[in-house]
Amino acid sequence: MAKAVNKKSTTAKKAAPKKAVKKVAKKAAPKKAAKKVAKKAAPKAAGLVKAIATTGKAADKSAAAVKKAEATLKTLTAKVAAATKALAAKKDVAKKKKTAAAKNAVKKASAAKAAVAAKVKAHKATVKAAKADSKAASALAKAVKAVEAKLAAQAKKDEAAIARLQAKQGKALAKLEAKLVAAAQKPKKAAKRKKKPAAKPAKAA
């Protein structure tokens, strides 16, 4: 409203006395308003004080509850720490037992592996010896076969030579027999006929 009066005062110089009156009224208005507000706010202030007191008591109770909760939390923390320590100790014991069992298992497995390796080595040696024996037997059989082949070839040669010798002997005997027959027939002055050669002896098989 004062702004409106100021705007009007710039346009009309005659309104100067009214402006002064309004300023005085404006200064007095806040005091009256403040008294009214204070009168109305008194009950509210009393209620606010009461509420603050109640809130303070509640805050004290809350603080006590917080303190109690902190103590409980501290106790629980100690219990958790003790339980964790006990669990860690149990885990260590279990771990040691598992480690010992694992070591024993590894030791047994290593012993079994060594035994199997020894058996395999012995088996390999046996197989190697058997292969050597087989190779020697094969070589011997091959040599025997070669000797048999040579003997068979020689036997064939001998048979052929014997056959040739027998043939020569047969021819020689036939010639000799023919000569003997001719010699025997000359004194008797046999009839004129062709001399027949004696039969050849059968060839020996």
Backbone as JSON, one array per atom type, in Angstrom:
{
  "sequence": "MAKAVNKKSTTAKKAAPKKAVKKVAKKAAPKKAAKKVAKKAAPKAAGLVKAIATTGKAADKSAAAVKKAEATLKTLTAKVAAATKALAAKKDVAKKKKTAAAKNAVKKASAAKAAVAAKVKAHKATVKAAKADSKAASALAKAVKAVEAKLAAQAKKDEAAIARLQAKQGKALAKLEAKLVAAAQKPKKAAKRKKKPAAKPAKAA",
  "N": [[0.84, -1.19, 0.0], [2.0, 1.14, 0.74], [3.81, 1.43, -1.32], [2.09, 2.02, -3.42], [1.16, 4.52, -2.56], [3.53, 5.96, -2.67], [3.99, 5.95, -5.42], [1.81, 7.52, -6.22], [2.49, 9.9, -4.97], [4.61, 10.8, -6.44], [3.38, 11.68, -8.67], [1.57, 13.6, -7.8], [2.11, 16.48, -6.1], [0.63, 17.62, -4.11], [-0.16, 15.74, -2.34], [1.56, 15.41, -0.18], [1.18, 15.94, 2.72], [-0.59, 13.86, 3.43], [0.98, 11.68, 3.02], [2.91, 11.76, 5.07], [1.3, 11.25, 7.28], [0.51, 8.68, 6.8], [2.95, 7.34, 7.03], [3.5, 7.51, 9.77], [1.36, 6.01, 10.74], [2.04, 3.62, 9.69], [4.39, 2.97, 11.09], [3.33, 2.54, 13.64], [1.68, 0.37, 13.33], [3.09, -2.22, 13.24], [3.82, -2.64, 15.98], [1.36, -3.02, 17.28], [0.48, -5.27, 15.94], [2.46, -7.07, 16.73], [1.95, -7.31, 19.47], [-0.54, -8.55, 19.39], [0.15, -10.94, 18.12], [1.9, -11.98, 20.04], [0.16, -12.34, 22.17], [-1.53, -14.26, 21.13], [0.31, -16.29, 20.67], [1.21, -17.09, 23.16], [-0.16, -19.33, 24.53], [0.59, -21.31, 22.78], [3.37, -21.3, 23.03], [3.67, -22.19, 25.66], [2.72, -24.78, 25.38], [4.66, -25.67, 23.63], [6.97, -25.56, 25.22], [6.3, -27.49, 27.09], [6.2, -29.69, 25.38], [8.86, -29.75, 24.6], [10.07, -30.44, 27.01], [8.98, -32.96, 27.38], [10.03, -34.19, 25.15], [12.74, -34.05, 25.83], [12.82, -35.82, 28.01], [12.16, -38.15, 26.65], [14.34, -38.24, 24.98], [16.34, -38.67, 26.87], [15.6, -41.21, 27.71], [15.93, -42.55, 25.32], [18.68, -42.23, 24.99], [19.58, -43.75, 27.15], [18.63, -46.22, 26.31], [20.13, -46.5, 24.0], [22.68, -46.61, 25.11], [22.45, -48.98, 26.54], [21.99, -50.71, 24.43], [24.41, -50.43, 23.12], [26.12, -51.59, 25.0], [25.13, -54.19, 24.96], [25.72, -54.79, 22.3], [28.5, -54.66, 22.43], [29.01, -56.83, 24.11], [27.98, -58.89, 22.52], [29.71, -58.65, 20.37], [32.12, -59.39, 21.56], [31.48, -62.05, 22.13], [31.11, -63.03, 19.53], [33.7, -62.68, 18.55], [35.07, -64.47, 20.23], [33.81, -66.85, 19.48], [34.55, -66.92, 16.79], [37.31, -67.17, 17.04], [37.43, -69.67, 18.32], [36.3, -71.22, 16.31], [38.2, -70.87, 14.32], [40.34, -72.14, 15.55], [39.33, -74.75, 15.64], [39.12, -75.2, 12.92], [41.82, -75.12, 12.25], [42.75, -77.39, 13.58], [41.22, -79.34, 12.26], [42.19, -78.9, 9.72], [44.87, -79.62, 10.04], [44.52, -82.33, 10.59], [43.36, -83.16, 8.19], [45.46, -82.54, 6.49], [47.43, -84.29, 7.43], [46.16, -86.71, 6.86], [46.0, -86.48, 4.1], [48.72, -86.45, 3.46], [49.41, -89.04, 4.28], [47.85, -90.48, 2.49], [49.04, -89.71, 0.1], [51.57, -90.77, 0.51], [50.99, -93.52, 0.62], [49.95, -93.83, -1.95], [52.23, -93.19, -3.43], [53.91, -95.3, -2.69], [52.45, -97.45, -3.72], [52.56, -96.76, -6.39], [55.33, -96.98, -6.86], [55.63, -99.73, -6.46], [54.07, -100.73, -8.55], [55.51, -99.65, -10.67], [57.9, -101.07, -10.39], [56.97, -103.66, -10.94], [56.15, -103.3, -13.57], [58.61, -102.71, -14.73], [59.94, -105.15, -14.31], [58.27, -106.79, -15.82], [58.69, -105.69, -18.34], [61.38, -106.34, -18.65], [61.14, -109.12, -18.72], [59.59, -109.41, -21.03], [61.38, -108.34, -22.86], [63.47, -110.21, -22.68], [62.06, -112.44, -23.57], [61.5, -111.64, -26.16], [64.09, -111.51, -27.15], [64.77, -114.24, -26.95], [62.88, -115.26, -28.7], [63.7, -114.04, -31.04], [66.23, -115.19, -31.33], [65.45, -117.87, -31.6], [64.02, -117.67, -33.94], [66.04, -116.91, -35.7], [67.6, -119.23, -35.53], [65.8, -121.11, -36.54], [65.59, -120.13, -39.1], [68.22, -120.52, -39.98], [68.35, -123.31, -39.82], [66.41, -123.95, -41.69], [67.65, -122.94, -43.96], [69.87, -124.65, -44.08], [68.53, -127.07, -44.44], [67.41, -126.54, -46.93], [69.75, -126.36, -48.46], [70.7, -128.97, -48.11], [68.63, -130.38, -49.32], [68.88, -129.46, -51.94], [71.43, -130.43, -52.49], [70.91, -133.15, -52.25], [69.24, -133.51, -54.43], [71.06, -132.95, -56.45], [72.85, -135.06, -55.97], [71.21, -137.26, -56.49], [70.73, -136.86, -59.19], [73.33, -137.14, -60.14], [73.85, -139.8, -59.44], [71.93, -141.04, -61.0], [72.91, -140.43, -63.54], [75.35, -141.76, -63.42], [74.47, -144.39, -63.11], [73.21, -144.69, -65.54], [75.39, -144.51, -67.28], [76.8, -146.74, -66.39], [74.98, -148.71, -67.09], [74.96, -148.49, -69.87], [77.63, -149.16, -70.37], [77.71, -151.81, -69.44], [75.91, -152.94, -71.19], [77.26, -152.66, -73.59], [79.48, -154.24, -73.02], [78.28, -156.71, -72.63], [77.28, -157.12, -75.15], [79.63, -157.36, -76.6], [80.63, -159.68, -75.44], [78.72, -161.54, -76.18], [79.0, -161.46, -78.94], [81.59, -162.38, -79.19], [81.25, -164.97, -78.28], [79.65, -166.09, -80.2], [81.15, -166.2, -82.55], [82.94, -168.56, -82.75], [81.07, -170.58, -83.06], [80.03, -170.08, -85.47], [77.49, -168.92, -86.18], [74.25, -168.67, -87.73], [73.65, -166.44, -90.43], [72.44, -163.74, -89.32], [71.11, -160.81, -88.05], [72.72, -159.36, -85.36], [71.3, -159.17, -82.25], [71.17, -156.76, -79.79], [71.72, -157.26, -76.31], [69.15, -157.1, -73.77], [68.73, -154.06, -72.07], [69.67, -153.53, -68.74], [67.34, -152.77, -66.05], [67.02, -149.44, -65.0], [68.31, -148.26, -61.99], [66.33, -146.98, -59.34]],
  "CA": [[0.0, 0.0, 0.0], [2.93, 2.27, 0.8], [4.35, 1.58, -2.66], [1.07, 2.71, -4.21], [1.16, 5.92, -2.11], [4.75, 6.57, -3.21], [3.76, 6.2, -6.85], [0.89, 8.66, -6.35], [3.18, 11.12, -4.52], [5.46, 11.27, -7.55], [2.53, 12.32, -9.68], [0.83, 14.74, -7.23], [2.86, 17.11, -5.01], [-0.31, 18.06, -3.08], [-0.44, 14.63, -1.42], [2.65, 15.3, 0.79], [0.72, 15.79, 4.11], [-1.17, 12.51, 3.61], [2.1, 10.74, 3.03], [3.49, 11.8, 6.41], [0.35, 10.6, 8.2], [0.57, 7.23, 6.53], [4.22, 6.83, 7.57], [3.32, 7.38, 11.22], [0.45, 4.87, 10.96], [2.79, 2.41, 9.31], [5.29, 2.66, 12.19], [2.56, 2.09, 14.8], [1.0, -0.9, 13.02], [3.84, -3.42, 13.66], [3.76, -2.82, 17.44], [0.05, -3.61, 17.61], [0.47, -6.64, 15.39], [3.35, -7.88, 17.57], [1.23, -7.61, 20.72], [-1.58, -9.54, 19.07], [0.82, -12.22, 17.84], [2.42, -12.47, 21.31], [-0.98, -12.8, 22.96], [-2.01, -15.53, 20.55], [1.38, -17.29, 20.7], [1.53, -17.5, 24.53], [-0.54, -20.74, 24.8], [1.4, -22.21, 21.93], [4.71, -21.36, 23.61], [3.6, -23.07, 26.83], [2.65, -26.17, 24.86], [5.96, -26.0, 23.04], [7.88, -25.84, 26.34], [5.92, -28.81, 27.61], [6.62, -30.69, 24.39], [10.33, -29.84, 24.66], [10.4, -31.2, 28.21], [8.65, -34.37, 27.09], [11.04, -34.67, 24.18], [13.99, -34.24, 26.58], [12.72, -37.09, 28.74], [12.24, -39.24, 25.66], [15.74, -38.29, 24.52], [17.11, -39.34, 27.92], [15.28, -42.64, 27.64], [16.57, -43.06, 24.1], [20.12, -42.3, 25.26], [19.79, -44.92, 28.0], [18.43, -47.4, 25.47], [21.29, -46.59, 23.11], [23.8, -47.07, 25.92], [22.21, -50.4, 26.81], [22.2, -51.43, 23.16], [25.86, -50.45, 22.86], [26.7, -52.6, 25.89], [24.74, -55.5, 24.4], [26.5, -54.97, 21.08], [29.87, -54.95, 22.83], [29.01, -58.21, 24.59], [27.81, -59.77, 21.36], [30.96, -58.58, 19.58], [33.1, -60.23, 22.26], [31.07, -63.45, 21.92], [31.4, -63.36, 18.13], [35.16, -62.81, 18.43], [35.46, -65.73, 20.87], [33.33, -67.95, 18.62], [35.4, -66.92, 15.58], [38.61, -67.72, 17.44], [37.25, -71.1, 18.55], [36.09, -71.84, 15.0], [39.5, -70.88, 13.63], [41.14, -73.2, 16.17], [38.79, -76.03, 15.16], [39.51, -75.32, 11.51], [43.25, -75.45, 12.21], [42.88, -78.8, 13.96], [40.69, -80.13, 11.15], [43.12, -78.74, 8.59], [46.05, -80.45, 10.33], [44.12, -83.72, 10.42], [43.21, -83.39, 6.74], [46.8, -82.51, 5.89], [48.09, -85.56, 7.78], [45.51, -87.77, 6.09], [46.41, -86.31, 2.7], [50.12, -86.9, 3.36], [49.42, -90.5, 4.35], [47.31, -90.97, 1.22], [50.08, -89.5, -0.93], [52.64, -91.74, 0.79], [50.51, -94.83, 0.18], [49.87, -93.8, -3.42], [53.6, -93.24, -3.95], [54.41, -96.67, -2.5], [51.76, -98.29, -4.71], [53.11, -96.4, -7.71], [56.66, -97.57, -6.95], [55.46, -101.17, -6.64], [53.59, -100.95, -9.93], [56.63, -99.34, -11.57], [58.82, -102.2, -10.31], [56.35, -104.77, -11.67], [56.2, -102.96, -15.0], [60.01, -102.86, -15.14], [60.22, -106.58, -14.38], [57.52, -107.31, -16.96], [59.4, -105.24, -19.54], [62.59, -107.16, -18.76], [60.71, -110.45, -19.16], [59.19, -109.29, -22.44], [62.6, -108.13, -23.64], [64.15, -111.5, -22.75], [61.26, -113.32, -24.43], [61.72, -111.19, -27.54], [65.43, -111.95, -27.54], [64.69, -115.69, -27.18], [62.11, -115.47, -29.93], [64.56, -113.63, -32.15], [67.26, -116.23, -31.48], [64.79, -119.06, -32.13], [63.7, -117.38, -35.34], [67.3, -116.99, -36.45], [67.98, -120.64, -35.58], [64.89, -121.76, -37.47], [65.98, -119.67, -40.44], [69.46, -121.21, -40.32], [68.0, -124.72, -40.05], [65.7, -123.99, -42.97], [68.66, -122.75, -45.02], [70.65, -125.9, -44.16], [67.65, -128.07, -45.05], [67.32, -126.23, -48.35], [71.02, -126.76, -49.07], [70.75, -130.44, -48.14], [67.69, -130.84, -50.34], [69.49, -129.18, -53.24], [72.54, -131.38, -52.65], [70.32, -134.47, -52.47], [68.8, -133.53, -55.82], [72.27, -133.07, -57.26], [73.37, -136.41, -55.81], [70.31, -138.16, -57.21], [70.99, -136.68, -60.63], [74.64, -137.73, -60.43], [73.69, -141.26, -59.35], [71.19, -141.46, -62.19], [73.82, -140.37, -64.68], [76.32, -142.84, -63.25], [73.78, -145.65, -63.4], [73.0, -144.75, -66.99], [76.69, -144.83, -67.88], [77.09, -148.13, -66.08], [74.09, -149.54, -67.91], [75.46, -148.48, -71.25], [78.89, -149.92, -70.4], [77.36, -153.22, -69.29], [75.28, -153.39, -72.44], [78.33, -152.81, -74.58], [80.29, -155.39, -72.64], [77.48, -157.91, -72.89], [77.21, -157.3, -76.61], [80.93, -157.86, -77.01], [80.74, -161.07, -74.99], [77.84, -162.35, -77.03], [79.62, -161.53, -80.28], [82.76, -163.25, -79.09], [80.79, -166.34, -78.11], [79.0, -166.56, -81.42], [82.11, -166.38, -83.65], [83.38, -169.93, -82.94], [79.96, -171.45, -83.45], [79.63, -169.73, -86.83], [76.02, -168.87, -86.18], [73.61, -168.29, -88.99], [73.73, -165.02, -90.74], [71.31, -162.89, -88.89], [71.54, -159.59, -87.34], [72.91, -159.52, -83.92], [70.4, -158.33, -81.43], [71.81, -156.39, -78.51], [71.04, -157.75, -75.1], [68.24, -156.1, -73.13], [69.38, -153.19, -71.08], [69.13, -153.71, -67.36], [66.47, -151.66, -65.57], [67.73, -148.39, -64.26], [68.01, -148.18, -60.54], [65.56, -145.77, -59.01]],
  "C": [[0.87, 1.24, 0.0], [3.53, 2.53, -0.55], [3.38, 2.33, -3.55], [1.04, 4.19, -3.86], [2.37, 6.63, -2.67], [4.6, 6.9, -4.67], [2.86, 7.41, -7.06], [1.58, 9.96, -5.97], [4.08, 11.67, -5.59], [4.64, 12.0, -8.59], [1.8, 13.55, -9.14], [1.57, 15.29, -6.03], [1.95, 17.51, -3.86], [-0.56, 16.98, -2.05], [0.62, 14.49, -0.36], [2.17, 15.18, 2.22], [0.14, 14.41, 4.38], [-0.08, 11.46, 3.74], [2.73, 10.66, 4.42], [2.6, 11.08, 7.4], [0.42, 9.08, 8.03], [1.84, 6.59, 7.07], [4.12, 6.59, 9.06], [2.45, 6.17, 11.53], [1.16, 3.55, 10.68], [3.74, 1.98, 10.41], [4.55, 2.11, 13.39], [1.94, 0.72, 14.57], [1.79, -2.13, 13.46], [3.79, -3.68, 15.15], [2.47, -3.48, 17.85], [-0.01, -5.06, 17.15], [1.32, -7.57, 16.25], [2.68, -8.26, 18.87], [0.19, -8.69, 20.5], [-0.95, -10.94, 18.86], [1.33, -12.83, 19.13], [1.31, -13.04, 22.17], [-1.49, -14.15, 22.46], [-0.97, -16.65, 20.71], [1.7, -17.8, 22.09], [1.11, -18.93, 24.83], [0.32, -21.73, 24.0], [2.81, -22.38, 22.5], [4.73, -22.28, 24.82], [3.55, -24.53, 26.41], [3.98, -26.62, 24.28], [6.99, -26.35, 24.11], [7.61, -27.21, 26.93], [6.39, -29.93, 26.67], [8.13, -30.88, 24.4], [10.76, -30.67, 25.86], [10.14, -32.69, 28.0], [9.68, -34.98, 26.15], [12.38, -34.92, 24.86], [13.98, -35.54, 27.34], [12.85, -38.28, 27.78], [13.67, -39.4, 25.14], [16.62, -38.98, 25.55], [16.89, -40.85, 27.9], [15.97, -43.28, 26.42], [18.07, -43.21, 24.3], [20.44, -43.52, 26.11], [19.65, -46.21, 27.2], [19.62, -47.62, 24.54], [22.5, -47.13, 23.86], [23.68, -48.56, 26.22], [22.47, -51.24, 25.56], [23.68, -51.52, 22.82], [26.56, -51.5, 23.72], [26.4, -54.0, 25.38], [25.56, -55.82, 23.16], [27.95, -55.33, 21.39], [30.0, -56.39, 23.3], [28.92, -59.2, 23.44], [29.08, -59.8, 20.5], [32.04, -59.46, 20.2], [32.78, -61.71, 22.05], [31.4, -63.91, 20.5], [32.9, -63.57, 17.92], [35.64, -64.13, 19.03], [35.05, -66.93, 20.01], [34.18, -68.07, 17.36], [36.75, -67.54, 15.87], [38.52, -69.24, 17.64], [37.08, -71.84, 17.22], [37.4, -71.93, 14.22], [40.39, -71.99, 14.19], [40.68, -74.58, 15.7], [39.19, -76.27, 13.71], [40.98, -75.71, 11.37], [43.47, -76.92, 12.54], [42.4, -79.7, 12.82], [41.62, -80.09, 9.95], [44.35, -79.61, 8.78], [45.73, -81.93, 10.13], [44.0, -84.07, 8.94], [44.57, -83.43, 6.05], [47.55, -83.82, 6.17], [47.5, -86.71, 6.97], [45.92, -87.7, 4.62], [47.84, -86.79, 2.49], [50.21, -88.42, 3.38], [48.92, -91.1, 3.04], [48.34, -90.85, 0.1], [51.21, -90.52, -0.76], [52.24, -93.13, 0.31], [50.45, -94.91, -1.35], [51.26, -93.89, -4.05], [54.18, -94.64, -3.84], [53.77, -97.61, -3.53], [52.3, -98.03, -6.11], [54.49, -97.03, -7.92], [56.57, -99.08, -7.18], [55.02, -101.51, -8.06], [54.71, -100.71, -10.93], [57.64, -100.49, -11.59], [58.28, -103.4, -11.09], [56.42, -104.54, -13.17], [57.62, -103.15, -15.54], [60.37, -104.34, -15.3], [59.52, -107.21, -15.59], [58.21, -106.94, -18.27], [60.66, -106.07, -19.77], [62.24, -108.56, -19.27], [60.34, -110.45, -20.64], [60.41, -109.15, -23.33], [63.36, -109.45, -23.81], [63.41, -112.46, -23.67], [61.43, -112.94, -25.9], [63.08, -111.63, -28.04], [65.44, -113.45, -27.84], [63.96, -115.99, -28.48], [62.94, -115.13, -31.16], [65.63, -114.68, -32.43], [66.66, -117.5, -32.09], [64.45, -118.88, -33.6], [64.94, -117.47, -36.22], [67.75, -118.44, -36.62], [67.11, -121.39, -36.59], [65.24, -121.39, -38.91], [67.25, -120.39, -40.91], [69.2, -122.68, -40.64], [67.31, -124.88, -41.4], [66.68, -123.85, -44.14], [69.49, -124.01, -45.21], [69.82, -126.99, -44.84], [67.53, -127.83, -46.55], [68.6, -126.65, -49.09], [71.12, -128.28, -49.19], [69.82, -131.0, -49.21], [68.26, -130.63, -51.74], [70.64, -130.16, -53.52], [72.02, -132.78, -52.93], [69.85, -134.6, -53.92], [70.0, -133.7, -56.76], [72.84, -134.49, -57.2], [72.52, -137.43, -56.58], [70.56, -138.08, -58.71], [72.33, -137.32, -61.01], [74.57, -139.25, -60.42], [72.97, -141.78, -60.58], [72.09, -141.46, -63.42], [74.85, -141.52, -64.63], [75.7, -144.19, -63.58], [73.54, -145.81, -64.9], [74.29, -145.12, -67.71], [77.05, -146.31, -67.64], [76.24, -149.09, -66.92], [74.57, -149.63, -69.35], [76.74, -149.33, -71.36], [78.62, -151.42, -70.31], [76.74, -153.77, -70.57], [76.32, -153.61, -73.52], [79.17, -154.06, -74.29], [79.55, -156.69, -72.94], [77.41, -158.2, -74.39], [78.53, -157.87, -77.13], [81.09, -159.34, -76.64], [79.89, -162.0, -75.86], [78.45, -162.53, -78.42], [80.82, -162.47, -80.27], [82.35, -164.71, -78.96], [80.19, -166.9, -79.39], [79.99, -166.8, -82.57], [82.57, -167.84, -83.8], [82.28, -170.86, -83.45], [79.52, -171.19, -84.89], [78.12, -169.77, -86.95], [75.5, -168.43, -87.54], [73.68, -166.79, -89.17], [72.42, -164.31, -90.37], [71.85, -161.7, -88.07], [71.65, -159.85, -85.85], [71.97, -158.55, -83.17], [71.11, -157.98, -80.12], [71.0, -156.89, -77.32], [70.18, -156.65, -74.48], [68.98, -155.33, -72.06], [68.8, -153.44, -69.7], [68.3, -152.49, -66.93], [67.29, -150.68, -64.74], [67.32, -148.4, -62.8], [67.3, -146.88, -60.23], [66.42, -144.81, -58.24]]
}
